[in-house]
Amino acid sequence: MTVMIGLMKMRINIPMRMNAFMIIYSCLCLTFTGASETERRLHQKLFENYNMKVRPARYWEEKVMVRVGMTLSQLVSLNEKNEEMTTNVFMNLAWSDYRLSWEPEEYDNIKVLRIPPIKVWRPDIYLINNNDGQFDVALYVNVLVYSDGTVNWLPPAIYRSTCSIEVSYFPFDWQNCSMIFRSYTYDASEVDLQYFLDDDGHEIREIVIDENAFTENGEWAICHKPSRKNIKEDLYEDITFYLIIQRKPLFYIINIIVPCILTSVLAIFVFYLPPGAGEKMTLSISVLIALTVFMLLLADKVPETSLGIPIIVNYVMFTMILVTFSVILSVVVLNLHHRTPSTHIMPNWVRLVFIQFLPKYIGMTRPDPDELLLKESGDTPMRSFNGRQPGGEYFFRKINPDIVTPWRDRCESMVHLQRLPNTDNLCLILPPNVKSAIAAITYMAEQLKKQDTDDTMTGDWQFIALVVDRLFLWLFVIITTLGTLAMFLDASFNYTPDNPFP
C-alpha cells in the first residue's frame, strides 16, 4: 500500500515540474525576443533613409574627421631581394556618422551595434605603397557603431609594402620602411586624416605593439615606430607609419663573416708554406674557389642594385683581391726558387737587398756554412795519431812498396829534368800517362769547384725566394688586419638615430 502511494506522488510531481520548466523557458524567450526586436527596430530606424555612398557631412564644406591608427602583431619578414616588407597588423579607423546616432533610453539602453561594414559609409583609406596589388584589408569584420554616431573599425590585414633597402652596411645595417595610407578619392577638403586616440584621449603618434599578441622577428629588431601626417601640395594628405628596424647580424657573422676571415688567414699562410713543398699554388687556388662560393651565396641575398655595395661584399672582394695577388706572388716565389746559374744571372742589387739588407728586418737569419762545420768539428772530437791531426797520418804512414814497385822503374826512367836553352831554368818532363792523370785530376777539381759555385748560387736563389715569401707574409698580415678592422669598425658606427625625425 505504501508503495502504491509513492508511485502516485511521483506521477503527480512530474507534470508539475514540466509546467514550471515551460514557464521559465517562455519567459526567457520573451525576454530575448524583446531584446532582438528592439535591436531590429533600431537597425530599421538607422538605415531607413541611409545611403552608404554619401559622405557623412551635414553640409558640403564640412570635413569628415577620420582617425587612423595601427596595431602591429608581427613583422613577418623583410625581403631584401624584392625590397618588400611583410607585416601582420590591425588597422584602427574611427570616424563620426551623425546618421547613425540614437538615444539609448529609447532602445533599452543599447549603446553599441555591430554592423557589417558593407552597410555603412567607410573612408576608402588604403595602403598606397603596396607591393602585391592587394590594397584592401584581409577580413571585413563588423564595425562598432556607438550611440553618439562614432564608428570604429578594426580590421586585420597582412600588408606587403615596398621598402627601399640601403645595402651599404649589410649585414650591420638598419632600414627605414614606411607604410603610407590615404584616401583614394577624397582630398584634404573632404576628409581630414588625424591620429588615433588612446583611452585617455591623447593622440597616438606611433605604431601600437600589442605585447600579448606580438611575435618577435628573428632577424630584425624594431628600434622606432613613429607615424606622421603629411600634406601634399595637391590637397591629398596621408598618414605614414614608419618602422625603423635594425638587423640582428649574428647569423651572418657565424655563417659568412667568420668563414671569410678564416679563409683570408689561409691566404696569408700560403706565404708561410715553403716553396719546395709544391702545394703553394694548390692552396692559393683552393682559397680563391672558396671565396667565389661565398660571392655566389651573397649574390642571392642582397638586392640587385647599383646604388651601393654591401660592406660584406666589399670585404669578400678585398679578400679575393688579396688571394689573387697571393696566387700571382706565389708564381713569382716559385720562379725565384727554381732559378739556377745556368738560366739566370743574379744582379748585384738583388744580392745586396734580399741577402744582405732585408733579412735582418723581417726576422730571418741565414746560417753560415763555415760556422756549422766548426760547430760540428767542435762537437765531435777526432782521434789523433801520435799527437798529430788525422789528416797528417797519411804523410807519416809508410807506403806499401808492392803498389809502387811496378811503376817505379818506368816512371823514373821517363821523368827527367831538362835545361831550357839560353836560360838557367829547368823544366820537368813528364810521361804521357802522368800528364793525362794530372789533366783528369785538374778537370775533376774544376768541376767540383764549379759544382760548389752552382750550389752556392742555387742556394742564394732559394734563400731569396724565402725572403720574398716572408716579406709577402708580413705585408699580407698587415694589410689584411688593417683592412678588416677598417671595414668592420666603420660598420660599428652605423647605428639607428636616437630621434627618428631629426
TORTOR-128541 format. One record per residue (C-alpha): residue in one letter; x, y, z. Coordinates in steps of 0.001 Angstrom, whole numbers, always signed. Each point is the difference from the previous one (the first is absolute). Layout:
// residues N
ZAZA code       x       y       z
ZAZA    A       X       Y       Z
...
// end
This chain:
// residues 502
ZAZA code       x       y       z
ZAZA    M      +0      +0      +0
ZAZA    T   +2819   +2324    +831
ZAZA    V   +1638    -733   -3329
ZAZA    M   -3134    +879   -1913
ZAZA    I    -321   +3359   +1777
ZAZA    G   +3655    +856    -895
ZAZA    L    -538    -780   -3665
ZAZA    M   -3093   +2217     -99
ZAZA    K   +1981   +2941   +1507
ZAZA    M   +2750    -380   -2612
ZAZA    R   -2543     +46   -2824
ZAZA    I   -1497   +3210   +1388
ZAZA    N   +3467   +1775    +403
ZAZA    I   +1176    -651   -3569
ZAZA    P   -2671   +2156   -1730
ZAZA    M    +540   +2772   +2532
ZAZA    R   +3732     +90    -746
ZAZA    M    -589     +50   -3746
ZAZA    N   -2402   +2934    +355
ZAZA    A   +2523   +1979   +2046
ZAZA    F   +2730    -621   -2600
ZAZA    M   -2277   +1122   -2826
ZAZA    I    -905   +3195   +1862
ZAZA    I   +3685    +925    +547
ZAZA    Y    +901    -789   -3628
ZAZA    S   -2869   +2157   -1263
ZAZA    C   +1153   +2921   +2134
ZAZA    L   +3521    -252   -1337
ZAZA    C   -1203    -173   -3588
ZAZA    L   -2183   +3042    +545
ZAZA    T   +2945   +1865   +1498
ZAZA    F   +2388    -821   -2864
ZAZA    T   -2667    +612   -2572
ZAZA    G    -596   +3372   +1527
ZAZA    A   +3680    +886    -130
ZAZA    S    +363   -1221   -3592
ZAZA    E   -3107   +1895    -946
ZAZA    T   +1424   +3185   +1489
ZAZA    E   +3245    -419   -1875
ZAZA    R   -1924    -749   -3194
ZAZA    R   -2024   +3176    +410
ZAZA    L   +3205   +1954    +608
ZAZA    H   +1561   -1444   -3158
ZAZA    Q   -3088    +813   -1964
ZAZA    K     -94   +3541   +1321
ZAZA    L   +3719    +639    -697
ZAZA    F      +6   -1346   -3558
ZAZA    E   -3459   +1196   -1033
ZAZA    N   +1298   +2812   -2196
ZAZA    Y   +3718    -783    +282
ZAZA    N   +2190    +260   -3105
ZAZA    M   +3432   -1558    +447
ZAZA    K   +1336   +1808   -3082
ZAZA    V    -527   +3450   +1537
ZAZA    R   +2701   +1533   +2160
ZAZA    P   -1200    +531   +3614
ZAZA    A    +206   +3800    -112
ZAZA    R   -2845   +2310   +1001
ZAZA    Y    +930   +2426   -2777
ZAZA    W   +2340    -143   -2970
ZAZA    E   +2850   +2053   +1441
ZAZA    E    +190   -2030   +3184
ZAZA    K   +2984   -2329    +377
ZAZA    V    -444   -3509   +1285
ZAZA    M   +2670    -728   +2598
ZAZA    V   +1444   -3488    -319
ZAZA    R   +2440   -1205   +2615
ZAZA    V   +2535   -2574   -1200
ZAZA    G   +2119   -2244   +2192
ZAZA    M   +1798   -3325    -245
ZAZA    T    +685   -2887   +2374
ZAZA    L   +2908   -2221   -1018
ZAZA    S    -342   -3729    +659
ZAZA    Q   +3068   -1253   -1850
ZAZA    L   +2789   +1192   -2221
ZAZA    V     -87   -3054   -2236
ZAZA    S   +3007    +607   -2234
ZAZA    L   +2026   +2458   -2008
ZAZA    N    +923   -1325   -3418
ZAZA    E   +3139   +1894   -1027
ZAZA    K     +26   -1612   -3425
ZAZA    N   -3469   +1321    -906
ZAZA    E    +164   +3017   +2359
ZAZA    E   -3243   -1065   +1657
ZAZA    M   -1108    +131   +3640
ZAZA    T   -2756   -2320   +1220
ZAZA    T   -1918    +950   +3159
ZAZA    N   -2978   -1380   +1874
ZAZA    V   -2014   +2907   +1428
ZAZA    F   -3366   +1153   +1266
ZAZA    M   -1190   +3290   -1450
ZAZA    N   -1715   +2428   +2401
ZAZA    L   -2468   +2240   -1848
ZAZA    A   -2485   +2311   +1705
ZAZA    W   -2357   +2655   -1338
ZAZA    S   -3313   +1573    +870
ZAZA    D   -3225    -586   -1960
ZAZA    Y   -2836   +2162   +1340
ZAZA    R   -2562   -2134   -1846
ZAZA    L    +886   -2994   +2200
ZAZA    S    -776   +1620   +3351
ZAZA    W   -2919    -761   +2363
ZAZA    E   -1206    +442   +3539
ZAZA    P    +847   -3120   +2011
ZAZA    E   -2949    +553   +2395
ZAZA    E   -2433    -503   -2859
ZAZA    Y   +1523   -3368    -919
ZAZA    D    +502   -1852   +3270
ZAZA    N   +3336   +1762    +657
ZAZA    I   +1669   -1513   -3069
ZAZA    K   +3221   +2030    -326
ZAZA    V   +1881   -1891   -2706
ZAZA    L    -907   -1916   -3136
ZAZA    R   +2053   -2379   -2098
ZAZA    I    -770    +563   -3644
ZAZA    P   +1518   -1562   -3126
ZAZA    P   +2410   +2493   -1593
ZAZA    I   -1649    -255   -3412
ZAZA    K   -3114   +1704   +1398
ZAZA    V   +1631   +3239   +1234
ZAZA    W   +2057   +2744   -1567
ZAZA    R   +3736    -680    +333
ZAZA    P   +2922   +2246    -904
ZAZA    D   +1848   -1614   -2897
ZAZA    I   +3346     +27   +1794
ZAZA    Y   +2439   -2494   -1466
ZAZA    L   +3688    -820     +49
ZAZA    I   +1479   +2035   -2826
ZAZA    N   +3489   -1519    -183
ZAZA    N   -1122   -3627    -135
ZAZA    N   +2174   -2446   -1900
ZAZA    D   -2434   -2734    -999
ZAZA    G   -3068   +1866   -1255
ZAZA    Q   -1987    -789   +3165
ZAZA    F   -1206   +3390   +1170
ZAZA    D   -2749   -1136   +2364
ZAZA    V    -116   -1696   +3390
ZAZA    A     +25   -3760    +454
ZAZA    L   -3381    -390   +1748
ZAZA    Y   -3103   +2206     +57
ZAZA    V    -905    -180   +3688
ZAZA    N   -3048   +1775   +1396
ZAZA    V    +184   +3685    +831
ZAZA    L    -855   +1226   +3485
ZAZA    V   -2621   +2765    -111
ZAZA    Y    -557   +1936   +3227
ZAZA    S   -3075   +1974    +975
ZAZA    D   +1724   +3377    -503
ZAZA    G    +724    -867   -3667
ZAZA    T   +3633   -1068    +517
ZAZA    V   +1034   -2849   -2298
ZAZA    N   +3013   -2199    +798
ZAZA    W   +1405   -2541   -2411
ZAZA    L   +2916   -2264    +895
ZAZA    P    +598   -2329   -2955
ZAZA    P   +3033   -2345    -116
ZAZA    A   +2341    +211   -2988
ZAZA    I   +3182   -1528   -1367
ZAZA    Y   +1787   +2715   -1953
ZAZA    R   +2887    -393   -2428
ZAZA    S   +1421   +3474    -396
ZAZA    T   +2945   +1276   -1960
ZAZA    C   +3108    +829   +1990
ZAZA    S   +3075   +1580   -1525
ZAZA    I   +2976   -1974   +1295
ZAZA    E   +3254   +1733    +905
ZAZA    V   +2621   -2702    -491
ZAZA    S   +3216   +1883    +689
ZAZA    Y    +487   -1439   +3505
ZAZA    F   -1526   -3443    -519
ZAZA    P    -149   -2030   +2284
ZAZA    F    +545   +2750   +2630
ZAZA    D   -2735   +2145   -1506
ZAZA    W   -3254   +1547   +1098
ZAZA    Q   -2957    +773   -2235
ZAZA    N   -2730   +2625      +5
ZAZA    C   -3160   -1561   -1433
ZAZA    S   -3239   +1903    -314
ZAZA    M   -3674    -776    -603
ZAZA    I   -1978   +2845   -1560
ZAZA    F   -3775    +137    +479
ZAZA    R   -2287   +2489   -1655
ZAZA    S   -3402    +309   -1610
ZAZA    Y    -178    -850   -3673
ZAZA    T   -2856   +2338    -929
ZAZA    Y    -336   +2598   +2774
ZAZA    D   +2442   +2870    +384
ZAZA    A    +865   +2074   +3054
ZAZA    S   -3016   +2277    -524
ZAZA    E   -2398   -2939    +458
ZAZA    V   +1704   -2419   +2365
ZAZA    D   +2284   +1145   +2808
ZAZA    L   +2454   -2713   +1051
ZAZA    Q   +1077    +131   +3641
ZAZA    Y   +1850   -2198   +2480
ZAZA    F   -1869   -2662   +1923
ZAZA    L    -822    +654   +3674
ZAZA    D    +804   -2155   +3012
ZAZA    D   -2304    -684   +2936
ZAZA    D    +983   +3298   +1632
ZAZA    G    -740   +2018   -3123
ZAZA    H   +3630    +653    -960
ZAZA    E   +1228    -311   -3565
ZAZA    I   +2008   -3138    -770
ZAZA    R   +2816   +1100   -2281
ZAZA    E   +1610   -3387    -412
ZAZA    I    -786   -3573    -857
ZAZA    V   -1516   -1842   +2932
ZAZA    I   +1527   -3374    +892
ZAZA    D   -2245   -2424   +1823
ZAZA    E   +2405   -1748   +2358
ZAZA    N   -2390   -2889    +569
ZAZA    A    -419    -794   -3694
ZAZA    F   +3289   +1251   -1450
ZAZA    T   +2424   -2529   -1505
ZAZA    E   +3621   +1119    -134
ZAZA    N   +1916    -337   -3239
ZAZA    G   +3196   -2067    +117
ZAZA    E   +1951   +2209   -2414
ZAZA    W   -1190   +3546    +684
ZAZA    A    -373   +2051   +3171
ZAZA    I   -2443   +2912     +33
ZAZA    C   +1750   +3174   +1199
ZAZA    H   -2555   +2720    -817
ZAZA    K   -3596    -124   -1209
ZAZA    P   -1247   +3591    -462
ZAZA    S   -2792   +1302   -2186
ZAZA    R    -378   +3320   -1758
ZAZA    K   -2686   +1901   -1830
ZAZA    N   +1114   +1352   -3374
ZAZA    I   -1876   +2559   -2093
ZAZA    K    +782    +207   -3700
ZAZA    E    -261   +3067   -2148
ZAZA    D   -2965   -1443   -1894
ZAZA    L   -2080    -178   +3232
ZAZA    Y    +505   -3730    +333
ZAZA    E   +1132    -932   +3496
ZAZA    D   +1150   -3280   +1420
ZAZA    I    +943   -1692   +3247
ZAZA    T   +3389   -1698    -275
ZAZA    F   +1096   -2661   +2451
ZAZA    Y   +3754    -548    +276
ZAZA    L   +1812   -3099   +1180
ZAZA    I   +3678    +684    +726
ZAZA    I   +1480   -3447    +423
ZAZA    Q   +3529   -1237    +610
ZAZA    R   +1338   -3332   -1190
ZAZA    K   +1201   -2632   +2464
ZAZA    P   +3343    -930   -1602
ZAZA    L    +819   -3165   +1969
ZAZA    F   -1112   -2340   -2800
ZAZA    Y   +2201   +1744   -2559
ZAZA    I   +2955    +242   +2384
ZAZA    I     -22   -3756    +619
ZAZA    N    -787   -1156   -3525
ZAZA    I   +1765   +2546   -2226
ZAZA    I   +2345   +2411   +1755
ZAZA    V   +1899   -2487   +2172
ZAZA    P    +565   -2429   -2930
ZAZA    C   +1210   +2924   -2127
ZAZA    I   +2485   +1051   +2682
ZAZA    L   +1239   -3564    +381
ZAZA    T    +340    -251   -3775
ZAZA    S   +2065   +3174     -67
ZAZA    V   +2227   -1506   +2713
ZAZA    L    +543   -2986   -2281
ZAZA    A    +975   +2405   -2750
ZAZA    I   +2613   +1488   +2336
ZAZA    F   +1479   -3384    +889
ZAZA    V    +619    -685   -3672
ZAZA    F   +3179   +2034    +455
ZAZA    Y   +1021   -1994   +3055
ZAZA    L     -26   -3216   -1996
ZAZA    P   +3540    -782   -1279
ZAZA    P    +376    +390   -3772
ZAZA    G   +1475   -3479    -270
ZAZA    A   -3148   -1601   +1442
ZAZA    G   -1747    +214   -3371
ZAZA    E   -3460    +860   +1457
ZAZA    K     +53   +3786     -73
ZAZA    M   -2008    +333   -3210
ZAZA    T   -2488   -2661   +1088
ZAZA    L    -714   +1787   +3276
ZAZA    S    -299   +3413   -1667
ZAZA    I   -2426   -1180   -2672
ZAZA    S   -2073   -1923   +2579
ZAZA    V    -410   +3172   +2064
ZAZA    L    -965   +1935   -3126
ZAZA    I   -2687   -2563    -858
ZAZA    A   -1374    +150   +3566
ZAZA    L    -360   +3787    -221
ZAZA    T   -1774    -360   -3329
ZAZA    V   -2564   -2254   +1701
ZAZA    F    -553   +2661   +2680
ZAZA    M    -566   +2599   -2703
ZAZA    L   -2678   -2187   -1589
ZAZA    L   -1738    -411   +3363
ZAZA    L     -21   +3753    +586
ZAZA    A   -1286    +710   -3500
ZAZA    D   -3213   -1885    +835
ZAZA    K    -522   +1998   +3197
ZAZA    V    +664   +3663    -748
ZAZA    P   -2238   +2027   -2342
ZAZA    E   +1058    +565   -3566
ZAZA    T    +825   +3675    +220
ZAZA    S   +2816   +2222   -1152
ZAZA    L    -701   +2702   +2573
ZAZA    G   +2315   -1572   +2553
ZAZA    I   +2260   -2956    +664
ZAZA    P    -441   -1930   +3272
ZAZA    I   +2911    +140   +2388
ZAZA    I    +188   -3786    +156
ZAZA    V    +257    -155   -3790
ZAZA    N   +2780   +2575    +206
ZAZA    Y   +1775   -2166   +2550
ZAZA    V    -360   -3155   -2098
ZAZA    M   +1249   +1907   -3054
ZAZA    F   +2887   +1379   +2054
ZAZA    T    +894   -3526   +1113
ZAZA    M    -387   -1322   -3532
ZAZA    I   +2378   +2667   -1327
ZAZA    L   +2544    -948   +2675
ZAZA    V    -324   -3685    -875
ZAZA    T    +381    +806   -3695
ZAZA    F   +3186   +1888    +773
ZAZA    S   +1137   -2905   +2163
ZAZA    V    -391   -2308   -3000
ZAZA    I   +2018   +2382   -2178
ZAZA    L   +2659    +507   +2647
ZAZA    S    +204   -3742    +625
ZAZA    V    +880    -383   -3683
ZAZA    V   +2728   +2618    +454
ZAZA    V   +1341   -1765   +3103
ZAZA    L     +39   -3385   -1746
ZAZA    N   +1791   +1588   -2951
ZAZA    L   +2684   +1355   +2313
ZAZA    H    +273   -3299   +1839
ZAZA    H    +684   -2028   -3139
ZAZA    R   +2551   +2354   -1582
ZAZA    T   +3499   -1348    -686
ZAZA    P   +3282   +1616   -1101
ZAZA    S    -396   -1627   -3401
ZAZA    T   -3276   +1881    -652
ZAZA    H    +269   +3272   +1929
ZAZA    I   +2688   +2403   +1097
ZAZA    M    -507   +1578   +3418
ZAZA    P    +413   +3798    -104
ZAZA    N   +2056   +1614   +2710
ZAZA    W   -2919   +2096   +1288
ZAZA    V   -2066   -3142    +505
ZAZA    R   +2756   -1535   +2085
ZAZA    L    +455   +3249   +1925
ZAZA    V   -3724    +505    +744
ZAZA    F   -1361   -3512    +493
ZAZA    I   +3037   -1737   +1518
ZAZA    Q   +1943   +2635   +1918
ZAZA    F   -2488   +2765    +889
ZAZA    L   -3610   -1245    +220
ZAZA    P    +181   -3289   +1988
ZAZA    K    +977   +1605   +3295
ZAZA    Y   -3080   +2289    -134
ZAZA    I   -2523   -2796    -548
ZAZA    G   +1312   -2417   +2607
ZAZA    M   +2146   -2274   -2163
ZAZA    T   +3608   -1089    +519
ZAZA    R   +1922   -2076   -2500
ZAZA    P   +2308   -2577   +1596
ZAZA    D   +3721    +158    -909
ZAZA    P   +1300   -3357   -1363
ZAZA    D   +3524    +569   +1453
ZAZA    E   -1439    +586   +3451
ZAZA    L   -2027   -3189    -314
ZAZA    L   +3144   -1992    -926
ZAZA    L   +1946   +1457   +2895
ZAZA    K   -2880    -705   +2347
ZAZA    E    -257   -3578   -1208
ZAZA    S   +3771    -533    +297
ZAZA    G     -56   +1442   +3499
ZAZA    D   -2938   -2175   +1011
ZAZA    T   +1609   -3233   -1445
ZAZA    P   +3569    -588   +1329
ZAZA    M   +2332   -1734   -2469
ZAZA    R   +2766   -2433    +874
ZAZA    S   +3652   +1015    -460
ZAZA    F   +2878   -2104   -1195
ZAZA    N   +3103    +505   +2129
ZAZA    G   -1180   +3466   +1022
ZAZA    R    -729   +1048   -3568
ZAZA    Q   -3306    +709   -1753
ZAZA    P   -1595   -2866   -1942
ZAZA    G    +841   +1552   -3335
ZAZA    G   +3693    -100    +719
ZAZA    E    +182   -3730    +424
ZAZA    Y     +19    -418   -3756
ZAZA    F   +3328   +1791    -140
ZAZA    F   +1557   -2144   +2699
ZAZA    R   -1465   -3327    -931
ZAZA    K   +2434   -2255   -1890
ZAZA    I   -1112    -666   -3545
ZAZA    N    -307   -3580   -1120
ZAZA    P   +2927    -628   -2368
ZAZA    D   -1902   -2702   -1878
ZAZA    I   -2340   +2617   -1392
ZAZA    V   +2672   +2391   -1203
ZAZA    T   +2605   -2537   -1214
ZAZA    P   -1534    -847   -3381
ZAZA    W     +33   +3685    -973
ZAZA    R   +3169   +1162   +1619
ZAZA    D   +2503    -977   -2659
ZAZA    R   -2021   +1222   -2942
ZAZA    C    -927   +3254   +1597
ZAZA    E   +3474    +790   +1155
ZAZA    S   +1459    -902   -3367
ZAZA    M   -2432   +2250   -1806
ZAZA    V    -137   +2949   +2410
ZAZA    H   +3051   +2263    -280
ZAZA    L   +1002   +3648    +206
ZAZA    Q    +966   +2018   -3060
ZAZA    R   +1668   +3394    -139
ZAZA    L   -1673   +2537   -2179
ZAZA    P   +2169   +1451   -2716
ZAZA    N   +1814   +3269    +746
ZAZA    T   -1380     +23   +3561
ZAZA    D    +783   -1423   +3369
ZAZA    N   -3590   -1233    +472
ZAZA    L    -818   -3661    +123
ZAZA    C   -3179   -1732   -1069
ZAZA    L   -1429   -3343   +1075
ZAZA    I    -738   -2423   -2790
ZAZA    L   -2931   -2288    +950
ZAZA    P   -1100   -3137   -1738
ZAZA    P   -3373      +0   -1885
ZAZA    N   -1834   -2163   +2528
ZAZA    V    +910   +2386   +2815
ZAZA    K   -1066   +2975   -2095
ZAZA    S   -3392   -1562    -697
ZAZA    A    -436    -818   +3696
ZAZA    I    +826   +3597    +967
ZAZA    A   -2389   +1338   -2647
ZAZA    A   -2760   -2279   +1275
ZAZA    I    +597   +1075   +3569
ZAZA    T     +34   +3669   -1047
ZAZA    Y   -3288    -457   -1882
ZAZA    M   -1611   -1702   +2971
ZAZA    A   +1183   +2770   +2299
ZAZA    E   -1406   +2674   -2319
ZAZA    Q   -3327   -1849    -278
ZAZA    L    -239    -373   +3742
ZAZA    K    +789   +3680    +437
ZAZA    K   -2602    +920   -2627
ZAZA    Q   -2529   -2274   +1685
ZAZA    D    +682   +1687   +3315
ZAZA    T    -473   +3410   -1621
ZAZA    D   -3252   -1109   -1670
ZAZA    D   -1287   -1440   +3263
ZAZA    T    +843   +3249   +1727
ZAZA    M   -1843   +2049   -2637
ZAZA    T   -2982   -2363     +86
ZAZA    G     -92    +308   +3785
ZAZA    D     +77   +3788    -376
ZAZA    W   -3023     -81   -2326
ZAZA    Q   -1875   -2284   +2372
ZAZA    F    +825   +2263   +2931
ZAZA    I   -1237   +2998   -1992
ZAZA    A   -3259   -1881    -619
ZAZA    L    -352    -582   +3760
ZAZA    V    +707   +3683    +686
ZAZA    V   -2633   +1097   -2541
ZAZA    D   -2446   -2506   +1522
ZAZA    R    +579   +1364   +3489
ZAZA    L    -297   +3586   -1271
ZAZA    F   -3368    -744   -1629
ZAZA    L   -1114   -1814   +3151
ZAZA    W    +518   +3095   +2147
ZAZA    L   -1509   +2278   -2628
ZAZA    F   -3134   -2142    -274
ZAZA    V    -336    -238   +3785
ZAZA    I    +133   +3792    +301
ZAZA    I   -2286    +702   -2975
ZAZA    T   -2573   -2638    +986
ZAZA    T    -105   +1163   +3624
ZAZA    L    -304   +3680    -860
ZAZA    G   -2570    -645   -2739
ZAZA    T   -2168   -2198   +2238
ZAZA    L    +100   +2472   +2877
ZAZA    A    -689   +2979   -2256
ZAZA    M   -3057   -1589   -1606
ZAZA    F   -1638   -1437   +3089
ZAZA    L    +832   +2929   +2263
ZAZA    D   -1648   +2235   -2564
ZAZA    A   -3091   -2213    +203
ZAZA    S     -43    +307   +3795
ZAZA    F    -779   +3717    -323
ZAZA    N   -3121    -751   -2044
ZAZA    Y   -2684     +51   +2688
ZAZA    T   -3598   +1117     -11
ZAZA    P    -611   +3682    +811
ZAZA    D   -1324    +919   +3432
ZAZA    N   -2591   +2281   -1574
ZAZA    P   -1869   -1464   -2974
ZAZA    F    -920   +3503   -1229
ZAZA    P   +3083   +2189    +554
// end
